[in-house]
Amino acid sequence: MVSQEFQDKAAAVQSLTKRPSDDELLKLYGLYKQATVGDNDTPKPGMFDLKGKYKWQAWDDLKGTSQSDAESKYIELATELIGKYN
């Protein structure tokens, strides 16, 4: 179960006035998935699905990270991006 702060930050990140870099977005995605789902056990996307592969890898790189740690790191990163891009 994710915290209210996590949900608030996830909503705030959706409404940033400027778009974060691809690397920042991938980090956010990986942390979000790790915090909400846990370890990635989905099959790796095919070689022609580049966006899917990058997202899959960002999530898979966090394998073994606890959901609560991922949630804390997500909140930290989201707070930093909100300050940077709003």
HTML snippet that shows the backbone in 3Dmol.js (N, CA, C, O; Angstrom):
<script src="https://3Dmol.org/build/3Dmol-min.js"></script>
<div id="view" style="width:600px;height:400px;position:relative"></div>
<script>
const pdb = `
ATOM      1  N   MET A   1       0.849  -1.196   0.000  1.00  0.00           N
ATOM      2  CA  MET A   1       0.000   0.000   0.000  1.00  0.00           C
ATOM      3  C   MET A   1       0.883   1.245   0.000  1.00  0.00           C
ATOM      4  O   MET A   1       1.698   1.433   0.903  1.00  0.00           O
ATOM      5  N   VAL A   2       0.722   2.081  -1.000  1.00  0.00           N
ATOM      6  CA  VAL A   2       1.544   3.286  -1.098  1.00  0.00           C
ATOM      7  C   VAL A   2       0.950   4.414  -0.263  1.00  0.00           C
ATOM      8  O   VAL A   2      -0.256   4.460  -0.019  1.00  0.00           O
ATOM      9  N   SER A   3       1.812   5.311   0.165  1.00  0.00           N
ATOM     10  CA  SER A   3       1.391   6.399   1.048  1.00  0.00           C
ATOM     11  C   SER A   3       0.672   7.502   0.277  1.00  0.00           C
ATOM     12  O   SER A   3       0.746   7.576  -0.949  1.00  0.00           O
ATOM     13  N   GLN A   4      -0.013   8.341   1.010  1.00  0.00           N
ATOM     14  CA  GLN A   4      -0.699   9.495   0.405  1.00  0.00           C
ATOM     15  C   GLN A   4       0.332  10.441  -0.205  1.00  0.00           C
ATOM     16  O   GLN A   4       0.100  11.010  -1.271  1.00  0.00           O
ATOM     17  N   GLU A   5       1.477  10.611   0.472  1.00  0.00           N
ATOM     18  CA  GLU A   5       2.531  11.491  -0.053  1.00  0.00           C
ATOM     19  C   GLU A   5       3.001  10.990  -1.417  1.00  0.00           C
ATOM     20  O   GLU A   5       3.207  11.780  -2.339  1.00  0.00           O
ATOM     21  N   PHE A   6       3.171   9.663  -1.539  1.00  0.00           N
ATOM     22  CA  PHE A   6       3.586   9.059  -2.810  1.00  0.00           C
ATOM     23  C   PHE A   6       2.554   9.370  -3.895  1.00  0.00           C
ATOM     24  O   PHE A   6       2.919   9.774  -4.999  1.00  0.00           O
ATOM     25  N   GLN A   7       1.288   9.186  -3.592  1.00  0.00           N
ATOM     26  CA  GLN A   7       0.226   9.456  -4.566  1.00  0.00           C
ATOM     27  C   GLN A   7       0.183  10.933  -4.951  1.00  0.00           C
ATOM     28  O   GLN A   7      -0.033  11.266  -6.117  1.00  0.00           O
ATOM     29  N   ASP A   8       0.388  11.816  -3.977  1.00  0.00           N
ATOM     30  CA  ASP A   8       0.400  13.257  -4.248  1.00  0.00           C
ATOM     31  C   ASP A   8       1.554  13.630  -5.175  1.00  0.00           C
ATOM     32  O   ASP A   8       1.376  14.406  -6.113  1.00  0.00           O
ATOM     33  N   LYS A   9       2.736  13.074  -4.910  1.00  0.00           N
ATOM     34  CA  LYS A   9       3.917  13.370  -5.740  1.00  0.00           C
ATOM     35  C   LYS A   9       3.724  12.822  -7.152  1.00  0.00           C
ATOM     36  O   LYS A   9       4.082  13.482  -8.128  1.00  0.00           O
ATOM     37  N   ALA A  10       3.158  11.616  -7.266  1.00  0.00           N
ATOM     38  CA  ALA A  10       2.909  11.021  -8.584  1.00  0.00           C
ATOM     39  C   ALA A  10       1.963  11.919  -9.383  1.00  0.00           C
ATOM     40  O   ALA A  10       2.166  12.118 -10.581  1.00  0.00           O
ATOM     41  N   ALA A  11       0.941  12.457  -8.736  1.00  0.00           N
ATOM     42  CA  ALA A  11      -0.005  13.353  -9.411  1.00  0.00           C
ATOM     43  C   ALA A  11       0.673  14.664  -9.802  1.00  0.00           C
ATOM     44  O   ALA A  11       0.449  15.182 -10.896  1.00  0.00           O
ATOM     45  N   ALA A  12       1.503  15.199  -8.906  1.00  0.00           N
ATOM     46  CA  ALA A  12       2.186  16.472  -9.170  1.00  0.00           C
ATOM     47  C   ALA A  12       3.162  16.352 -10.336  1.00  0.00           C
ATOM     48  O   ALA A  12       3.301  17.285 -11.127  1.00  0.00           O
ATOM     49  N   VAL A  13       3.835  15.214 -10.445  1.00  0.00           N
ATOM     50  CA  VAL A  13       4.803  14.995 -11.525  1.00  0.00           C
ATOM     51  C   VAL A  13       4.086  14.991 -12.884  1.00  0.00           C
ATOM     52  O   VAL A  13       4.658  15.399 -13.895  1.00  0.00           O
ATOM     53  N   GLN A  14       2.838  14.530 -12.897  1.00  0.00           N
ATOM     54  CA  GLN A  14       2.064  14.490 -14.146  1.00  0.00           C
ATOM     55  C   GLN A  14       1.772  15.890 -14.680  1.00  0.00           C
ATOM     56  O   GLN A  14       1.524  16.053 -15.875  1.00  0.00           O
ATOM     57  N   SER A  15       1.797  16.897 -13.815  1.00  0.00           N
ATOM     58  CA  SER A  15       1.421  18.241 -14.246  1.00  0.00           C
ATOM     59  C   SER A  15       2.590  19.227 -14.216  1.00  0.00           C
ATOM     60  O   SER A  15       2.386  20.424 -14.015  1.00  0.00           O
ATOM     61  N   LEU A  16       3.805  18.732 -14.415  1.00  0.00           N
ATOM     62  CA  LEU A  16       4.960  19.626 -14.487  1.00  0.00           C
ATOM     63  C   LEU A  16       4.820  20.548 -15.696  1.00  0.00           C
ATOM     64  O   LEU A  16       4.302  20.138 -16.735  1.00  0.00           O
ATOM     65  N   THR A  17       5.282  21.796 -15.562  1.00  0.00           N
ATOM     66  CA  THR A  17       5.162  22.744 -16.663  1.00  0.00           C
ATOM     67  C   THR A  17       6.210  22.484 -17.753  1.00  0.00           C
ATOM     68  O   THR A  17       5.971  22.808 -18.916  1.00  0.00           O
ATOM     69  N   LYS A  18       7.358  21.908 -17.401  1.00  0.00           N
ATOM     70  CA  LYS A  18       8.378  21.534 -18.383  1.00  0.00           C
ATOM     71  C   LYS A  18       8.618  20.037 -18.276  1.00  0.00           C
ATOM     72  O   LYS A  18       8.448  19.445 -17.211  1.00  0.00           O
ATOM     73  N   ARG A  19       9.018  19.427 -19.396  1.00  0.00           N
ATOM     74  CA  ARG A  19       9.228  17.977 -19.443  1.00  0.00           C
ATOM     75  C   ARG A  19      10.629  17.636 -18.921  1.00  0.00           C
ATOM     76  O   ARG A  19      11.618  18.192 -19.399  1.00  0.00           O
ATOM     77  N   PRO A  20      10.718  16.726 -17.945  1.00  0.00           N
ATOM     78  CA  PRO A  20      12.036  16.263 -17.476  1.00  0.00           C
ATOM     79  C   PRO A  20      12.769  15.503 -18.583  1.00  0.00           C
ATOM     80  O   PRO A  20      12.165  15.119 -19.585  1.00  0.00           O
ATOM     81  N   SER A  21      14.060  15.290 -18.398  1.00  0.00           N
ATOM     82  CA  SER A  21      14.851  14.545 -19.387  1.00  0.00           C
ATOM     83  C   SER A  21      14.380  13.092 -19.443  1.00  0.00           C
ATOM     84  O   SER A  21      13.726  12.604 -18.522  1.00  0.00           O
ATOM     85  N   ASP A  22      14.719  12.418 -20.526  1.00  0.00           N
ATOM     86  CA  ASP A  22      14.351  11.006 -20.666  1.00  0.00           C
ATOM     87  C   ASP A  22      14.917  10.174 -19.515  1.00  0.00           C
ATOM     88  O   ASP A  22      14.235   9.289 -18.998  1.00  0.00           O
ATOM     89  N   ASP A  23      16.160  10.452 -19.113  1.00  0.00           N
ATOM     90  CA  ASP A  23      16.773   9.702 -18.010  1.00  0.00           C
ATOM     91  C   ASP A  23      15.997   9.897 -16.708  1.00  0.00           C
ATOM     92  O   ASP A  23      15.770   8.946 -15.959  1.00  0.00           O
ATOM     93  N   GLU A  24      15.594  11.138 -16.452  1.00  0.00           N
ATOM     94  CA  GLU A  24      14.820  11.418 -15.241  1.00  0.00           C
ATOM     95  C   GLU A  24      13.463  10.706 -15.290  1.00  0.00           C
ATOM     96  O   GLU A  24      13.007  10.151 -14.290  1.00  0.00           O
ATOM     97  N   LEU A  25      12.836  10.731 -16.452  1.00  0.00           N
ATOM     98  CA  LEU A  25      11.541  10.062 -16.593  1.00  0.00           C
ATOM     99  C   LEU A  25      11.676   8.551 -16.411  1.00  0.00           C
ATOM    100  O   LEU A  25      10.814   7.919 -15.800  1.00  0.00           O
ATOM    101  N   LEU A  26      12.752   7.971 -16.940  1.00  0.00           N
ATOM    102  CA  LEU A  26      12.975   6.527 -16.779  1.00  0.00           C
ATOM    103  C   LEU A  26      13.209   6.166 -15.319  1.00  0.00           C
ATOM    104  O   LEU A  26      12.707   5.147 -14.845  1.00  0.00           O
ATOM    105  N   LYS A  27      13.964   6.987 -14.603  1.00  0.00           N
ATOM    106  CA  LYS A  27      14.185   6.744 -13.170  1.00  0.00           C
ATOM    107  C   LYS A  27      12.861   6.781 -12.414  1.00  0.00           C
ATOM    108  O   LYS A  27      12.579   5.919 -11.582  1.00  0.00           O
ATOM    109  N   LEU A  28      12.055   7.799 -12.721  1.00  0.00           N
ATOM    110  CA  LEU A  28      10.738   7.922 -12.079  1.00  0.00           C
ATOM    111  C   LEU A  28       9.886   6.695 -12.368  1.00  0.00           C
ATOM    112  O   LEU A  28       9.255   6.139 -11.469  1.00  0.00           O
ATOM    113  N   TYR A  29       9.874   6.275 -13.638  1.00  0.00           N
ATOM    114  CA  TYR A  29       9.072   5.120 -14.036  1.00  0.00           C
ATOM    115  C   TYR A  29       9.507   3.864 -13.280  1.00  0.00           C
ATOM    116  O   TYR A  29       8.677   3.138 -12.733  1.00  0.00           O
ATOM    117  N   GLY A  30      10.811   3.620 -13.259  1.00  0.00           N
ATOM    118  CA  GLY A  30      11.324   2.427 -12.584  1.00  0.00           C
ATOM    119  C   GLY A  30      10.988   2.425 -11.103  1.00  0.00           C
ATOM    120  O   GLY A  30      10.567   1.405 -10.557  1.00  0.00           O
ATOM    121  N   LEU A  31      11.174   3.569 -10.452  1.00  0.00           N
ATOM    122  CA  LEU A  31      10.865   3.666  -9.025  1.00  0.00           C
ATOM    123  C   LEU A  31       9.369   3.508  -8.770  1.00  0.00           C
ATOM    124  O   LEU A  31       8.961   2.874  -7.796  1.00  0.00           O
ATOM    125  N   TYR A  32       8.555   4.088  -9.650  1.00  0.00           N
ATOM    126  CA  TYR A  32       7.097   3.963  -9.495  1.00  0.00           C
ATOM    127  C   TYR A  32       6.672   2.502  -9.584  1.00  0.00           C
ATOM    128  O   TYR A  32       5.917   2.012  -8.744  1.00  0.00           O
ATOM    129  N   LYS A  33       7.164   1.812 -10.611  1.00  0.00           N
ATOM    130  CA  LYS A  33       6.796   0.404 -10.796  1.00  0.00           C
ATOM    131  C   LYS A  33       7.299  -0.451  -9.636  1.00  0.00           C
ATOM    132  O   LYS A  33       6.580  -1.327  -9.156  1.00  0.00           O
ATOM    133  N   GLN A  34       8.524  -0.205  -9.184  1.00  0.00           N
ATOM    134  CA  GLN A  34       9.085  -0.981  -8.076  1.00  0.00           C
ATOM    135  C   GLN A  34       8.286  -0.743  -6.802  1.00  0.00           C
ATOM    136  O   GLN A  34       8.041  -1.673  -6.033  1.00  0.00           O
ATOM    137  N   ALA A  35       7.878   0.516  -6.579  1.00  0.00           N
ATOM    138  CA  ALA A  35       7.125   0.856  -5.368  1.00  0.00           C
ATOM    139  C   ALA A  35       5.712   0.280  -5.400  1.00  0.00           C
ATOM    140  O   ALA A  35       5.183  -0.124  -4.363  1.00  0.00           O
ATOM    141  N   THR A  36       5.097   0.239  -6.583  1.00  0.00           N
ATOM    142  CA  THR A  36       3.696  -0.180  -6.652  1.00  0.00           C
ATOM    143  C   THR A  36       3.520  -1.661  -6.961  1.00  0.00           C
ATOM    144  O   THR A  36       2.533  -2.264  -6.539  1.00  0.00           O
ATOM    145  N   VAL A  37       4.472  -2.265  -7.700  1.00  0.00           N
ATOM    146  CA  VAL A  37       4.324  -3.656  -8.125  1.00  0.00           C
ATOM    147  C   VAL A  37       5.337  -4.578  -7.446  1.00  0.00           C
ATOM    148  O   VAL A  37       5.022  -5.718  -7.105  1.00  0.00           O
ATOM    149  N   GLY A  38       6.563  -4.066  -7.255  1.00  0.00           N
ATOM    150  CA  GLY A  38       7.643  -4.905  -6.735  1.00  0.00           C
ATOM    151  C   GLY A  38       8.582  -5.292  -7.867  1.00  0.00           C
ATOM    152  O   GLY A  38       8.627  -4.624  -8.900  1.00  0.00           O
ATOM    153  N   ASP A  39       9.330  -6.371  -7.672  1.00  0.00           N
ATOM    154  CA  ASP A  39      10.315  -6.788  -8.676  1.00  0.00           C
ATOM    155  C   ASP A  39       9.670  -7.071 -10.025  1.00  0.00           C
ATOM    156  O   ASP A  39       8.558  -7.592 -10.113  1.00  0.00           O
ATOM    157  N   ASN A  40      10.404  -6.710 -11.071  1.00  0.00           N
ATOM    158  CA  ASN A  40       9.967  -6.930 -12.446  1.00  0.00           C
ATOM    159  C   ASN A  40      10.115  -8.412 -12.794  1.00  0.00           C
ATOM    160  O   ASN A  40      11.222  -8.950 -12.782  1.00  0.00           O
ATOM    161  N   ASP A  41       9.002  -9.061 -13.101  1.00  0.00           N
ATOM    162  CA  ASP A  41       9.082 -10.450 -13.555  1.00  0.00           C
ATOM    163  C   ASP A  41       8.375 -10.610 -14.904  1.00  0.00           C
ATOM    164  O   ASP A  41       7.954 -11.706 -15.274  1.00  0.00           O
ATOM    165  N   THR A  42       8.254  -9.492 -15.628  1.00  0.00           N
ATOM    166  CA  THR A  42       7.642  -9.525 -16.954  1.00  0.00           C
ATOM    167  C   THR A  42       8.707  -9.850 -17.997  1.00  0.00           C
ATOM    168  O   THR A  42       9.884  -9.561 -17.783  1.00  0.00           O
ATOM    169  N   PRO A  43       8.313 -10.445 -19.120  1.00  0.00           N
ATOM    170  CA  PRO A  43       9.298 -10.724 -20.166  1.00  0.00           C
ATOM    171  C   PRO A  43       9.823  -9.434 -20.787  1.00  0.00           C
ATOM    172  O   PRO A  43       9.098  -8.445 -20.885  1.00  0.00           O
ATOM    173  N   LYS A  44      11.087  -9.449 -21.207  1.00  0.00           N
ATOM    174  CA  LYS A  44      11.699  -8.277 -21.829  1.00  0.00           C
ATOM    175  C   LYS A  44      11.039  -8.030 -23.189  1.00  0.00           C
ATOM    176  O   LYS A  44      10.829  -8.970 -23.956  1.00  0.00           O
ATOM    177  N   PRO A  45      10.710  -6.762 -23.492  1.00  0.00           N
ATOM    178  CA  PRO A  45      10.087  -6.458 -24.787  1.00  0.00           C
ATOM    179  C   PRO A  45      11.015  -6.802 -25.959  1.00  0.00           C
ATOM    180  O   PRO A  45      12.228  -6.926 -25.786  1.00  0.00           O
ATOM    181  N   GLY A  46      10.439  -6.950 -27.127  1.00  0.00           N
ATOM    182  CA  GLY A  46      11.202  -7.283 -28.335  1.00  0.00           C
ATOM    183  C   GLY A  46      12.157  -6.179 -28.746  1.00  0.00           C
ATOM    184  O   GLY A  46      12.071  -5.050 -28.262  1.00  0.00           O
ATOM    185  N   MET A  47      13.072  -6.522 -29.650  1.00  0.00           N
ATOM    186  CA  MET A  47      14.134  -5.582 -30.015  1.00  0.00           C
ATOM    187  C   MET A  47      13.631  -4.344 -30.752  1.00  0.00           C
ATOM    188  O   MET A  47      14.341  -3.340 -30.805  1.00  0.00           O
ATOM    189  N   PHE A  48      12.444  -4.387 -31.313  1.00  0.00           N
ATOM    190  CA  PHE A  48      11.930  -3.220 -32.029  1.00  0.00           C
ATOM    191  C   PHE A  48      11.132  -2.288 -31.129  1.00  0.00           C
ATOM    192  O   PHE A  48      10.769  -1.191 -31.554  1.00  0.00           O
ATOM    193  N   ASP A  49      10.856  -2.690 -29.918  1.00  0.00           N
ATOM    194  CA  ASP A  49      10.137  -1.865 -28.953  1.00  0.00           C
ATOM    195  C   ASP A  49      11.158  -1.151 -28.067  1.00  0.00           C
ATOM    196  O   ASP A  49      11.371  -1.528 -26.915  1.00  0.00           O
ATOM    197  N   LEU A  50      11.787  -0.109 -28.628  1.00  0.00           N
ATOM    198  CA  LEU A  50      12.868   0.570 -27.908  1.00  0.00           C
ATOM    199  C   LEU A  50      12.376   1.248 -26.634  1.00  0.00           C
ATOM    200  O   LEU A  50      13.004   1.123 -25.583  1.00  0.00           O
ATOM    201  N   LYS A  51      11.264   1.958 -26.720  1.00  0.00           N
ATOM    202  CA  LYS A  51      10.735   2.644 -25.536  1.00  0.00           C
ATOM    203  C   LYS A  51      10.400   1.618 -24.445  1.00  0.00           C
ATOM    204  O   LYS A  51      10.719   1.818 -23.273  1.00  0.00           O
ATOM    205  N   GLY A  52       9.758   0.527 -24.844  1.00  0.00           N
ATOM    206  CA  GLY A  52       9.410  -0.527 -23.894  1.00  0.00           C
ATOM    207  C   GLY A  52      10.635  -1.148 -23.251  1.00  0.00           C
ATOM    208  O   GLY A  52      10.632  -1.449 -22.057  1.00  0.00           O
ATOM    209  N   LYS A  53      11.692  -1.341 -24.049  1.00  0.00           N
ATOM    210  CA  LYS A  53      12.927  -1.933 -23.513  1.00  0.00           C
ATOM    211  C   LYS A  53      13.578  -1.018 -22.486  1.00  0.00           C
ATOM    212  O   LYS A  53      14.033  -1.482 -21.441  1.00  0.00           O
ATOM    213  N   TYR A  54      13.626   0.280 -22.778  1.00  0.00           N
ATOM    214  CA  TYR A  54      14.227   1.227 -21.828  1.00  0.00           C
ATOM    215  C   TYR A  54      13.435   1.268 -20.528  1.00  0.00           C
ATOM    216  O   TYR A  54      14.019   1.291 -19.444  1.00  0.00           O
ATOM    217  N   LYS A  55      12.107   1.276 -20.630  1.00  0.00           N
ATOM    218  CA  LYS A  55      11.268   1.293 -19.438  1.00  0.00           C
ATOM    219  C   LYS A  55      11.431  -0.012 -18.647  1.00  0.00           C
ATOM    220  O   LYS A  55      11.538   0.001 -17.421  1.00  0.00           O
ATOM    221  N   TRP A  56      11.447  -1.127 -19.367  1.00  0.00           N
ATOM    222  CA  TRP A  56      11.621  -2.438 -18.725  1.00  0.00           C
ATOM    223  C   TRP A  56      12.952  -2.478 -17.980  1.00  0.00           C
ATOM    224  O   TRP A  56      13.018  -2.941 -16.841  1.00  0.00           O
ATOM    225  N   GLN A  57      14.019  -1.988 -18.633  1.00  0.00           N
ATOM    226  CA  GLN A  57      15.354  -2.008 -18.028  1.00  0.00           C
ATOM    227  C   GLN A  57      15.423  -1.111 -16.796  1.00  0.00           C
ATOM    228  O   GLN A  57      16.035  -1.475 -15.791  1.00  0.00           O
ATOM    229  N   ALA A  58      14.790   0.070 -16.875  1.00  0.00           N
ATOM    230  CA  ALA A  58      14.795   1.004 -15.734  1.00  0.00           C
ATOM    231  C   ALA A  58      14.151   0.348 -14.519  1.00  0.00           C
ATOM    232  O   ALA A  58      14.601   0.540 -13.390  1.00  0.00           O
ATOM    233  N   TRP A  59      13.102  -0.424 -14.757  1.00  0.00           N
ATOM    234  CA  TRP A  59      12.421  -1.125 -13.667  1.00  0.00           C
ATOM    235  C   TRP A  59      13.248  -2.323 -13.215  1.00  0.00           C
ATOM    236  O   TRP A  59      13.417  -2.542 -12.016  1.00  0.00           O
ATOM    237  N   ASP A  60      13.762  -3.093 -14.159  1.00  0.00           N
ATOM    238  CA  ASP A  60      14.512  -4.305 -13.830  1.00  0.00           C
ATOM    239  C   ASP A  60      15.794  -3.986 -13.041  1.00  0.00           C
ATOM    240  O   ASP A  60      16.226  -4.783 -12.208  1.00  0.00           O
ATOM    241  N   ASP A  61      16.395  -2.825 -13.305  1.00  0.00           N
ATOM    242  CA  ASP A  61      17.617  -2.417 -12.594  1.00  0.00           C
ATOM    243  C   ASP A  61      17.377  -2.265 -11.093  1.00  0.00           C
ATOM    244  O   ASP A  61      18.327  -2.285 -10.311  1.00  0.00           O
ATOM    245  N   LEU A  62      16.125  -2.113 -10.688  1.00  0.00           N
ATOM    246  CA  LEU A  62      15.789  -1.923  -9.274  1.00  0.00           C
ATOM    247  C   LEU A  62      15.425  -3.232  -8.572  1.00  0.00           C
ATOM    248  O   LEU A  62      15.023  -3.224  -7.408  1.00  0.00           O
ATOM    249  N   LYS A  63      15.567  -4.346  -9.275  1.00  0.00           N
ATOM    250  CA  LYS A  63      15.210  -5.649  -8.703  1.00  0.00           C
ATOM    251  C   LYS A  63      15.925  -5.825  -7.363  1.00  0.00           C
ATOM    252  O   LYS A  63      17.121  -5.557  -7.244  1.00  0.00           O
ATOM    253  N   GLY A  64      15.178  -6.277  -6.364  1.00  0.00           N
ATOM    254  CA  GLY A  64      15.752  -6.468  -5.038  1.00  0.00           C
ATOM    255  C   GLY A  64      15.565  -5.273  -4.116  1.00  0.00           C
ATOM    256  O   GLY A  64      15.769  -5.386  -2.907  1.00  0.00           O
ATOM    257  N   THR A  65      15.177  -4.122  -4.676  1.00  0.00           N
ATOM    258  CA  THR A  65      14.898  -2.942  -3.860  1.00  0.00           C
ATOM    259  C   THR A  65      13.524  -3.129  -3.224  1.00  0.00           C
ATOM    260  O   THR A  65      12.568  -3.496  -3.908  1.00  0.00           O
ATOM    261  N   SER A  66      13.421  -2.881  -1.930  1.00  0.00           N
ATOM    262  CA  SER A  66      12.113  -3.050  -1.282  1.00  0.00           C
ATOM    263  C   SER A  66      11.144  -1.994  -1.804  1.00  0.00           C
ATOM    264  O   SER A  66      11.553  -0.926  -2.260  1.00  0.00           O
ATOM    265  N   GLN A  67       9.864  -2.308  -1.731  1.00  0.00           N
ATOM    266  CA  GLN A  67       8.859  -1.373  -2.210  1.00  0.00           C
ATOM    267  C   GLN A  67       8.875  -0.080  -1.396  1.00  0.00           C
ATOM    268  O   GLN A  67       8.654   0.998  -1.948  1.00  0.00           O
ATOM    269  N   SER A  68       9.131  -0.174  -0.094  1.00  0.00           N
ATOM    270  CA  SER A  68       9.164   1.048   0.721  1.00  0.00           C
ATOM    271  C   SER A  68      10.387   1.902   0.393  1.00  0.00           C
ATOM    272  O   SER A  68      10.297   3.129   0.394  1.00  0.00           O
ATOM    273  N   ASP A  69      11.535   1.267   0.112  1.00  0.00           N
ATOM    274  CA  ASP A  69      12.722   2.033  -0.313  1.00  0.00           C
ATOM    275  C   ASP A  69      12.471   2.724  -1.648  1.00  0.00           C
ATOM    276  O   ASP A  69      12.825   3.889  -1.833  1.00  0.00           O
ATOM    277  N   ALA A  70      11.856   1.992  -2.577  1.00  0.00           N
ATOM    278  CA  ALA A  70      11.556   2.570  -3.889  1.00  0.00           C
ATOM    279  C   ALA A  70      10.590   3.746  -3.741  1.00  0.00           C
ATOM    280  O   ALA A  70      10.726   4.760  -4.426  1.00  0.00           O
ATOM    281  N   GLU A  71       9.616   3.602  -2.844  1.00  0.00           N
ATOM    282  CA  GLU A  71       8.658   4.691  -2.613  1.00  0.00           C
ATOM    283  C   GLU A  71       9.374   5.930  -2.076  1.00  0.00           C
ATOM    284  O   GLU A  71       9.110   7.043  -2.529  1.00  0.00           O
ATOM    285  N   SER A  72      10.276   5.742  -1.116  1.00  0.00           N
ATOM    286  CA  SER A  72      11.029   6.873  -0.547  1.00  0.00           C
ATOM    287  C   SER A  72      11.879   7.554  -1.613  1.00  0.00           C
ATOM    288  O   SER A  72      11.922   8.781  -1.690  1.00  0.00           O
ATOM    289  N   LYS A  73      12.553   6.755  -2.434  1.00  0.00           N
ATOM    290  CA  LYS A  73      13.401   7.314  -3.497  1.00  0.00           C
ATOM    291  C   LYS A  73      12.560   8.029  -4.545  1.00  0.00           C
ATOM    292  O   LYS A  73      12.975   9.056  -5.084  1.00  0.00           O
ATOM    293  N   TYR A  74      11.379   7.489  -4.836  1.00  0.00           N
ATOM    294  CA  TYR A  74      10.472   8.139  -5.791  1.00  0.00           C
ATOM    295  C   TYR A  74      10.061   9.508  -5.263  1.00  0.00           C
ATOM    296  O   TYR A  74      10.111  10.498  -5.993  1.00  0.00           O
ATOM    297  N   ILE A  75       9.658   9.568  -4.007  1.00  0.00           N
ATOM    298  CA  ILE A  75       9.227  10.839  -3.399  1.00  0.00           C
ATOM    299  C   ILE A  75      10.365  11.856  -3.443  1.00  0.00           C
ATOM    300  O   ILE A  75      10.151  13.029  -3.752  1.00  0.00           O
ATOM    301  N   GLU A  76      11.577  11.393  -3.128  1.00  0.00           N
ATOM    302  CA  GLU A  76      12.755  12.266  -3.148  1.00  0.00           C
ATOM    303  C   GLU A  76      13.006  12.816  -4.560  1.00  0.00           C
ATOM    304  O   GLU A  76      13.195  14.020  -4.733  1.00  0.00           O
ATOM    305  N   LEU A  77      13.006  11.932  -5.566  1.00  0.00           N
ATOM    306  CA  LEU A  77      13.246  12.346  -6.951  1.00  0.00           C
ATOM    307  C   LEU A  77      12.122  13.240  -7.455  1.00  0.00           C
ATOM    308  O   LEU A  77      12.383  14.254  -8.103  1.00  0.00           O
ATOM    309  N   ALA A  78      10.892  12.885  -7.168  1.00  0.00           N
ATOM    310  CA  ALA A  78       9.748  13.687  -7.609  1.00  0.00           C
ATOM    311  C   ALA A  78       9.810  15.106  -7.011  1.00  0.00           C
ATOM    312  O   ALA A  78       9.535  16.089  -7.699  1.00  0.00           O
ATOM    313  N   THR A  79      10.171  15.196  -5.735  1.00  0.00           N
ATOM    314  CA  THR A  79      10.295  16.504  -5.086  1.00  0.00           C
ATOM    315  C   THR A  79      11.360  17.351  -5.793  1.00  0.00           C
ATOM    316  O   THR A  79      11.162  18.542  -6.036  1.00  0.00           O
ATOM    317  N   GLU A  80      12.483  16.719  -6.115  1.00  0.00           N
ATOM    318  CA  GLU A  80      13.569  17.410  -6.817  1.00  0.00           C
ATOM    319  C   GLU A  80      13.101  17.889  -8.201  1.00  0.00           C
ATOM    320  O   GLU A  80      13.379  19.024  -8.587  1.00  0.00           O
ATOM    321  N   LEU A  81      12.396  17.033  -8.942  1.00  0.00           N
ATOM    322  CA  LEU A  81      11.944  17.404 -10.291  1.00  0.00           C
ATOM    323  C   LEU A  81      10.865  18.478 -10.247  1.00  0.00           C
ATOM    324  O   LEU A  81      10.820  19.347 -11.119  1.00  0.00           O
ATOM    325  N   ILE A  82       9.994  18.428  -9.242  1.00  0.00           N
ATOM    326  CA  ILE A  82       8.956  19.456  -9.101  1.00  0.00           C
ATOM    327  C   ILE A  82       9.611  20.820  -8.881  1.00  0.00           C
ATOM    328  O   ILE A  82       9.183  21.823  -9.451  1.00  0.00           O
ATOM    329  N   GLY A  83      10.656  20.843  -8.044  1.00  0.00           N
ATOM    330  CA  GLY A  83      11.378  22.083  -7.811  1.00  0.00           C
ATOM    331  C   GLY A  83      12.112  22.578  -9.052  1.00  0.00           C
ATOM    332  O   GLY A  83      12.243  23.783  -9.265  1.00  0.00           O
ATOM    333  N   LYS A  84      12.581  21.657  -9.856  1.00  0.00           N
ATOM    334  CA  LYS A  84      13.384  21.984 -11.041  1.00  0.00           C
ATOM    335  C   LYS A  84      12.524  22.386 -12.245  1.00  0.00           C
ATOM    336  O   LYS A  84      12.915  23.260 -13.019  1.00  0.00           O
ATOM    337  N   TYR A  85      11.365  21.760 -12.405  1.00  0.00           N
ATOM    338  CA  TYR A  85      10.576  21.926 -13.637  1.00  0.00           C
ATOM    339  C   TYR A  85       9.252  22.660 -13.476  1.00  0.00           C
ATOM    340  O   TYR A  85       8.510  22.787 -14.451  1.00  0.00           O
ATOM    341  N   ASN A  86       8.932  23.143 -12.291  1.00  0.00           N
ATOM    342  CA  ASN A  86       7.687  23.895 -12.134  1.00  0.00           C
ATOM    343  C   ASN A  86       7.950  25.369 -11.984  1.00  0.00           C
ATOM    344  O   ASN A  86       7.011  26.152 -11.840  1.00  0.00           O
TER     345      ASN A  86
END
`;
const viewer = $3Dmol.createViewer("view");
viewer.addModel(pdb, "pdb");
viewer.setStyle({}, {cartoon: {color: "spectrum"}});
viewer.zoomTo();
viewer.render();
</script>
